């Protein structure tokens, strides 16, 4: 089974536009519209938190994500990193090969915990602190990789595992949106293509086709969560790990 090619969806849209041979709308124009719709759906899929777009970097060599000794930010953060899911040491056991028992905990740079951690000595070890605070700063992908600032600085270089959601890859030639999204994106393309036919200065997308897109989008998100039905999705209780 293979994903639908973008060109196939453009052809489907052209049938509705009654223009199989490009005259009024170029293929480039309709493809640009397609990717705007795909980006909208990609963002919606991220927000249902079902890990449809999920990447893990856990490289041992020098190209992997690292916290260098004495550094205040991580190095080698991937260019396509849009949203961080998890940061942890590659080795979480205490051993002579670079293992370190510490947890990376998100905090705002101005949070009192972060402020306090910045004041600790550069030699303050995460082995003693038990926690390293981090904050994502900068615009992030696709403009630039986020700057992941940390505190406290530590005296040991740590190799890290980074799980994250990447920005949508628009270089592929197929529809990258899961769940059977072809019809939604066809509707998006038709809606925004029809805007070109409106009066000059009032080129508004076709409301009817936008409604089709909205309905298809909601159906996709409902269909795509949960991703497994072996066990019901439940939220962990705040005190579940405590014994009374």
Secondary structure, DSSP 4 states (H G I P E B T S, - for coil): --PPBHHHHHHHHHHHHT-SS-SSS-HHHHHHHHHHHHHHHHHHHHTTTS-SS-EEE---STTS-EE-TT-SB-B---TTEEEEEEEEES--S--TTT----EEEE--TTSHHHHHHHTS-TT--HHHH-EEEEEEES--TTTS--EEEEES--SS-EEEEEEEEEPP--S-SB---TTT-HHHHHHHHHHHHHGGGSPTT--PPPHHHHHHHHHHHHHHHHHTS-S--SS---PPPTTTT---
